[in-house]
């Protein structure tokens, strides 16, 4: 009797369908995982204090985290607006829970608050959707640490677009965060362009903002006679406090035509009235600026000259004083040589 193959064919068909369905489920799951990979959470400790500023009440927040698994340890502190935190009550006087929620992720704070001060634990959860959005803007492989910083300082896709409008496409994440921290925006960049500083690299804008070199300062420097200076010179002037007061002091000491570099040298090596009057009291008047610089660098001052005079060495030339100092011949050495004799 011939057996029918129909049941076998039916069974094969069913198995084929099941395998196809299983393949589709696995493919769909794999695709979902690749779109929104699970991100590591960051945990740690926080302490905070409500402070009064000229712009109202702020929350000073300190965070620290340690992960032996990933060999990660960081500690940071910054000041934030109170309204950035949902659920924060400075007058809670007990258990508290509040959230800092940004596009990049969410930081949940739990702990205790008493009279505007608090301590506790935090947990950061990255936003998978933000990862995809940033990938579309050209930023791949965002680490949890980067996303944590972007959350703290509110670096959003909108801000990335604003930075692009400033002329910076695909600015590195660290610089995006710096732009946000130091409030480098379109208004700041346009104000610098208005006084002649165009197409600067991102690092220059950051340095200028850090040291408060803005359009007003540039105009002030121009009024002092220094126009169209390179950014590095402007930064050096601000760092070393090359201002009207120093120029007036230099003129009072007899230096009417010092260059900008010489003024910086004067400030750095503290060539001031006290030093100059001290050496003048021993007859060293009208010295060239470079001689005074050399004396200051090698610590040939009124005390050194006085100590040598007490040992019988007076009216030496500046070059002789410098040679003695460079070779370690001071009052103590002379006394030791006299004792040996």
C-alpha positions as CSV (number, residue, x, y, z in Angstrom):
1,X,0.0,0.0,0.0
2,X,1.5,3.4,-1.1
3,X,1.8,5.9,1.8
4,X,0.8,9.5,1.2
5,X,3.6,12.2,1.5
6,X,1.1,14.9,2.4
7,X,1.7,14.8,6.2
8,X,5.4,15.0,5.7
9,X,5.1,18.0,3.3
10,X,2.8,19.6,5.8
11,X,5.2,19.1,8.6
12,X,8.1,20.5,6.6
13,X,6.0,23.6,5.8
14,X,5.2,24.1,9.4
15,X,8.8,23.8,10.4
16,X,9.8,26.2,7.7
17,X,7.3,28.8,8.9
18,X,8.4,28.4,12.5
19,X,12.1,28.8,11.6
20,X,11.3,31.9,9.5
21,X,9.3,33.4,12.4
22,X,12.2,32.6,14.8
23,X,14.7,34.3,12.5
24,X,12.5,37.4,12.2
25,X,12.1,37.7,15.9
26,X,15.9,37.4,16.4
27,X,16.7,39.9,13.6
28,X,14.2,42.4,15.0
29,X,15.6,42.0,18.6
30,X,19.2,42.4,17.3
31,X,18.2,45.5,15.4
32,X,16.5,47.0,18.4
33,X,19.6,46.3,20.5
34,X,21.9,47.9,17.9
35,X,19.7,51.0,17.8
36,X,19.5,51.6,21.6
37,X,22.3,49.7,23.3
38,X,22.0,49.4,27.1
39,X,24.1,52.1,28.7
40,X,26.0,51.8,31.9
41,X,24.6,53.8,34.9
42,X,26.9,56.0,36.9
43,X,26.5,56.2,40.7
44,X,28.2,58.1,43.4
45,X,27.8,60.5,46.3
46,X,26.6,64.1,46.3
47,X,26.7,67.1,48.7
48,X,25.1,70.4,48.1
49,X,24.5,73.8,49.6
50,X,22.2,76.7,48.6
51,X,24.1,79.9,48.1
52,X,23.1,83.5,47.6
53,X,24.7,85.2,44.5
54,X,24.2,88.4,42.7
55,X,21.9,86.5,40.3
56,X,19.8,85.0,43.0
57,X,19.9,81.7,44.9
58,X,22.0,78.9,43.4
59,X,22.8,75.3,44.3
60,X,26.5,74.5,44.8
61,X,26.8,70.8,44.0
62,X,29.7,68.4,44.5
63,X,29.7,65.0,43.0
64,X,32.1,62.1,43.3
65,X,32.1,58.6,41.8
66,X,34.3,55.6,41.8
67,X,34.1,52.4,39.8
68,X,36.7,49.7,40.4
69,X,35.2,47.8,37.5
70,X,36.0,50.4,34.9
71,X,38.9,52.0,36.7
72,X,37.0,55.3,36.9
73,X,37.1,58.0,39.5
74,X,36.1,61.6,39.3
75,X,35.2,64.4,41.6
76,X,33.7,67.7,40.4
77,X,31.7,70.7,41.7
78,X,29.8,73.4,40.0
79,X,26.9,75.9,40.7
80,X,23.5,75.4,39.1
81,X,20.2,77.2,39.0
82,X,17.7,75.9,41.6
83,X,15.0,75.6,39.0
84,X,17.2,73.1,37.1
85,X,16.3,70.5,39.7
86,X,12.8,69.0,39.8
87,X,11.6,68.2,43.3
88,X,14.4,69.9,45.2
89,X,13.2,71.6,48.4
90,X,16.0,73.4,50.3
91,X,13.7,73.5,53.4
92,X,12.9,69.8,53.4
93,X,14.7,69.2,56.7
94,X,14.6,65.4,56.1
95,X,14.6,62.8,53.4
96,X,14.7,64.1,49.9
97,X,14.6,63.0,46.3
98,X,15.0,65.3,43.3
99,X,16.0,65.0,39.6
100,X,18.2,66.8,37.1
101,X,16.6,65.8,33.8
102,X,18.2,66.8,30.5
103,X,18.1,65.5,26.9
104,X,21.3,63.5,27.4
105,X,20.0,61.7,30.5
106,X,18.6,61.9,34.0
107,X,20.4,62.2,37.4
108,X,18.3,61.0,40.4
109,X,19.4,62.3,43.8
110,X,18.3,60.8,47.1
111,X,19.5,61.7,50.6
112,X,18.9,64.2,53.4
113,X,18.5,68.0,53.3
114,X,18.6,70.3,56.3
115,X,18.6,74.1,56.3
116,X,19.7,74.4,52.7
117,X,22.5,71.8,52.9
118,X,22.3,68.2,51.8
119,X,24.1,64.9,51.2
120,X,23.3,61.6,49.6
121,X,23.6,59.3,46.6
122,X,23.0,59.8,42.9
123,X,22.3,57.6,40.0
124,X,22.8,58.7,36.3
125,X,20.8,57.0,33.6
126,X,21.7,57.9,30.0
127,X,19.0,58.6,27.4
128,X,19.3,56.0,24.6
129,X,17.3,58.3,22.3
130,X,19.9,61.0,22.7
131,X,22.6,58.6,21.6
132,X,20.7,58.0,18.4
133,X,20.1,61.7,17.8
134,X,23.8,62.6,18.4
135,X,24.8,59.8,16.0
136,X,22.7,61.5,13.4
137,X,24.7,64.6,14.0
138,X,28.0,62.8,13.5
139,X,28.9,61.8,17.1
140,X,29.4,58.1,17.6
141,X,30.4,56.0,20.7
142,X,29.4,58.5,23.4
143,X,30.7,57.1,26.7
144,X,28.6,57.2,29.8
145,X,31.1,59.8,31.3
146,X,30.6,62.1,28.3
147,X,26.9,61.8,28.5
148,X,27.0,62.4,32.3
149,X,28.9,65.7,31.7
150,X,26.5,66.6,28.9
151,X,23.6,66.1,31.2
152,X,25.1,68.2,34.0
153,X,25.9,71.1,31.7
154,X,22.8,70.7,29.4
155,X,24.6,70.0,26.1
156,X,21.6,69.2,23.9
157,X,21.1,68.6,20.2
158,X,19.7,72.1,20.0
159,X,22.9,73.5,21.5
160,X,25.0,71.4,19.0
161,X,22.9,73.0,16.2
162,X,23.5,76.5,17.7
163,X,27.3,75.8,17.8
164,X,27.2,74.7,14.2
165,X,25.5,78.1,13.3
166,X,28.5,79.8,15.0
167,X,30.7,78.1,12.4
168,X,31.8,75.0,14.3
169,X,30.6,71.8,12.7
170,X,31.2,68.5,14.7
171,X,33.0,70.3,17.5
172,X,34.5,67.6,19.9
173,X,32.4,66.8,22.9
174,X,34.9,68.3,25.4
175,X,34.8,71.6,23.6
176,X,31.0,71.5,23.3
177,X,30.9,71.1,27.1
178,X,33.4,74.0,27.5
179,X,31.3,76.2,25.3
180,X,28.3,75.5,27.5
181,X,30.2,76.0,30.8
182,X,31.8,79.3,29.8
183,X,28.7,80.6,27.9
184,X,30.3,80.9,24.5
185,X,27.3,81.9,22.4
186,X,26.5,83.7,19.2
187,X,26.4,87.1,21.0
188,X,29.9,86.7,22.4
189,X,31.4,85.6,19.1
190,X,29.6,88.4,17.2
191,X,30.9,91.0,19.7
192,X,34.5,89.8,19.1
193,X,34.0,89.9,15.4
194,X,32.8,93.5,15.7
195,X,36.2,94.5,17.1
196,X,38.2,92.7,14.5
197,X,38.6,89.1,15.8
198,X,37.0,86.8,13.2
199,X,37.3,83.1,12.4
200,X,39.1,82.2,15.7
201,X,39.5,78.5,16.6
202,X,37.4,77.1,19.4
203,X,40.3,77.0,21.9
204,X,40.9,80.8,21.5
205,X,37.2,81.5,22.3
206,X,37.4,79.3,25.4
207,X,40.6,80.9,26.6
208,X,39.2,84.4,26.1
209,X,36.1,83.6,28.0
210,X,38.0,81.9,30.8
211,X,40.2,85.0,31.3
212,X,37.4,87.5,30.6
213,X,39.0,88.9,27.4
214,X,35.9,90.4,25.8
215,X,35.1,93.3,23.4
216,X,35.1,95.8,26.3
217,X,38.6,94.7,27.4
218,X,39.9,94.8,23.8
219,X,38.7,98.4,23.4
220,X,40.3,99.3,26.8
221,X,43.6,97.9,25.6
222,X,43.3,99.8,22.3
223,X,42.8,103.1,24.3
224,X,46.1,102.3,26.1
225,X,47.8,102.3,22.7
226,X,47.8,98.6,21.9
227,X,45.7,97.9,18.8
228,X,45.1,94.8,16.8
229,X,47.1,92.6,19.1
230,X,47.1,88.8,18.6
231,X,44.8,86.9,20.9
232,X,47.8,85.4,22.8
233,X,49.1,88.9,23.6
234,X,45.6,89.9,24.8
235,X,45.5,86.9,27.1
236,X,49.0,87.5,28.4
237,X,48.1,91.1,29.2
238,X,45.0,90.0,31.1
239,X,46.8,87.2,32.9
240,X,49.7,89.5,34.0
241,X,47.5,92.5,34.7
242,X,49.1,94.8,32.2
243,X,46.9,97.9,32.9
244,X,47.0,101.6,33.0
245,X,48.3,101.5,36.6
246,X,51.4,99.5,35.6
247,X,52.2,101.8,32.7
248,X,51.9,104.8,35.0
249,X,54.2,103.1,37.5
250,X,56.8,102.4,34.7
251,X,56.8,106.0,33.6
252,X,57.2,107.2,37.2
253,X,60.3,105.0,37.5
254,X,61.7,106.6,34.4
255,X,60.7,104.0,31.8
256,X,58.6,105.9,29.3
257,X,58.9,103.7,26.2
258,X,58.7,100.1,27.4
259,X,57.4,97.6,24.9
260,X,54.5,95.3,25.8
261,X,56.9,92.4,26.4
262,X,59.0,94.6,28.7
263,X,55.9,95.6,30.7
264,X,55.1,91.9,31.1
265,X,58.7,91.2,32.2
266,X,58.4,94.1,34.7
267,X,55.2,92.6,36.1
268,X,56.5,89.0,36.2
269,X,59.8,89.7,37.9
270,X,58.3,92.4,40.2
271,X,60.6,95.2,39.0
272,X,58.8,97.8,41.1
273,X,59.5,101.0,43.0
274,X,60.6,99.2,46.2
275,X,63.3,97.1,44.3
276,X,64.6,100.0,42.3
277,X,64.8,102.4,45.2
278,X,66.6,99.8,47.2
279,X,69.4,99.4,44.7
280,X,69.5,103.1,44.1
281,X,70.3,103.7,47.8
282,X,73.6,102.0,47.2
283,X,74.4,104.2,44.2
284,X,73.0,102.1,41.4
285,X,70.9,104.7,39.6
286,X,69.9,105.1,36.0
287,X,70.4,101.4,35.2
288,X,69.1,100.1,31.9
289,X,66.0,98.0,32.1
290,X,67.7,94.8,31.0
291,X,70.2,95.2,33.9
292,X,67.4,95.6,36.4
293,X,65.8,92.4,35.0
294,X,69.0,90.4,35.3
295,X,69.5,91.7,38.9
296,X,65.9,90.7,39.8
297,X,66.2,87.3,38.2
298,X,69.4,86.5,40.1
299,X,68.2,88.1,43.3
300,X,70.8,90.8,43.4
301,X,68.9,93.3,45.6
302,X,69.5,95.8,48.3
303,X,70.1,93.1,50.9
304,X,72.6,91.2,48.9
305,X,74.5,94.5,48.2
306,X,74.4,95.4,51.9
307,X,75.7,92.0,53.0
308,X,78.6,92.3,50.6
309,X,79.4,95.8,51.8
310,X,79.6,94.5,55.4
311,X,82.2,92.0,54.3
312,X,84.3,94.8,52.7
313,X,83.1,94.6,49.1
314,X,81.5,97.8,48.0
315,X,81.1,99.9,44.8
316,X,81.1,96.8,42.7
317,X,79.8,97.0,39.1
318,X,76.4,95.4,38.3
319,X,78.2,92.8,36.2
320,X,80.5,91.9,39.2
321,X,77.5,91.6,41.5
322,X,75.8,89.3,39.0
323,X,78.9,87.1,38.6
324,X,79.3,86.8,42.4
325,X,75.7,85.8,42.8
326,X,75.7,83.3,39.9
327,X,78.8,81.6,41.3
328,X,77.4,81.4,44.9
329,X,79.8,84.0,46.3
330,X,77.7,85.7,49.0
331,X,78.3,87.1,52.5
332,X,78.1,83.6,54.0
333,X,80.6,82.2,51.6
334,X,83.0,85.1,52.3
335,X,82.7,84.6,56.0
336,X,83.5,80.9,55.7
337,X,86.6,81.7,53.6
338,X,87.8,84.2,56.1
339,X,87.4,81.7,58.8
340,X,89.4,79.2,56.9
341,X,92.2,81.8,56.4
